[in-house]
């Protein structure tokens, strides 16, 4: 299931980058902020998966 979570986080990161860029181009600070927030959320998901992998390796 970790692969699926990583794929979802990557997709959310890309979506956030696009939304941030569109917000910048259109001058919409709300879209820019939402895009940045999605990127932060995606990074947190990646970090969570990395921690889970390290714990699993330590147990094995």
Secondary structure, DSSP 8 states (H G I E B T S, - for coil): -HHHHHHHHHHHHHHHHHHHHHHHHHT-HHHHHHHHHHHHHHHHHHHHHHHHHHHHHHH-
